[in-house]
Amino acid sequence: MTIVPHWFLPTSGDARGIVARRHADRGDIGDASRGADIDYLAQVARAAEHLGYEGVLTPTGSFCEDAWITTAALLRETRRLRYLVAFRPGVISPTLAAQQASTYQRISDGRLMLNIVTGGDAVEQQRFGDWADHDARYARTDEFLTVLRGAWGTEPFDVEGEHYRVVGASTYAPPEPTPPIYFGGSSDAALPVAARHADVYLTWGEPPAGVAEKIGRVRKLADELERPIRFGIRLHVITRDTAEQAWAEAQRMLDALDPAAIERAQATLRTSQSVGQQRMLALHGGSTDSLEISPNLWAGIGLVRGGAGTALVGSHEQVAERIAEYHDLGIDEFVMSGYPHLEEAYQFGEGVLPLLR
């Protein structure tokens, strides 16, 4: 089986329980008993490299540390590990982003990947001064990525669009190699942008039928444009030597959640404009009953955490089997995480990755 495994950098803090990161409610991030200091993040990054992960995803938003600066600080802590830097195109000039990415590629020896986060939460966007509505944000992202790639060319690049007017966009030198673009989004406004620009389309972890339907739509749009595109999935994981041990850990995490905190989180998350977030909420409906929504796929994380809200739970063999099922659908890249991220990197890296190899 040929898959590309990635891990996650917890730049909003880490804990043995679910850290409830939510864009619209920065003050309630759960029990982040391990701060997001550079020494701890370096431990996670070095562990990921040692265990054979290809890269690490670093999130973006006001709830966490800045991804560009944090990962740049970690470059000297690792030699091979790549950094999947998430950022919001609506709050930075596309030419500046092209320059940052180009510089990053040179100082990192080509270890940058870019995760484009258009944004689905109006409250979070407005913190950055962005008042565009949902569909306008995706239209702007479309133009942004056109300028970004144009600025990486060998000649100055001009664009006069609805959202950007750029003359002579360029960088000190084109990045080598060109950083791959990772892009997610579940709405009708998002999928055509993914088809036009993404190297890897990312989806959050849904039951296989839902994932197959979504990536099938993106593949069809990309085929019409004669563009190659790969697919990835973002999942948490709780994996142990036995299924009983894994499910006991999931139950421990669930028991630690305050019902009032679940209610507050659900009320906040229901206001999100993100179609992907609403799909996550629909998997559990805010209820703690029947959280295993597909074999070994547990929706408990999404009771309090925004964004990716599902985890693969089971023995190492069961988790490997579920990953193989997603791989059969066309998923090649797996961005995994688990609480706490240092210890769980070892659980997955030593227990599951050898089975996949």
TAVEN-V264824 format. One line per field, one symbol per residue. ss: DSSP state (H for helix, E for strand, L for the rest). Layout:
BEGIN
ss: ???
END
This chain:
BEGIN
ss: LLLEEEEEELLLLELLLLLLLLLLLLLLLLLLLELLLHHHHHHHHHHHHHHLLLEEEELLLLLLLLHHHHHHHHHHHLLLLEEEEEELHHHLLHHHHHHHHHHHHHHHLLLEEEEELLLLLHHHHHHLLLLLLHHHHHHHHHHHHHHHHHHLLLLLEEEELLLLEEEEELLLLLLLLLLLEEEELLLHHHHHHHHHHLLEEEEELLLHHHHHHHHHHHHHHHHHLLLLLEEEEEEEEEEELLHHHHHHHHHHHHHLLLHHHHHHHHHHHLLLLLHHHHHHHHHHLLLLLLLEEELLEELHHHHLLLLLLLEEEEEHHHHHHHHHHHHHHLLLEEEEELLLHHHHHHHHHHHLHHHHL
END
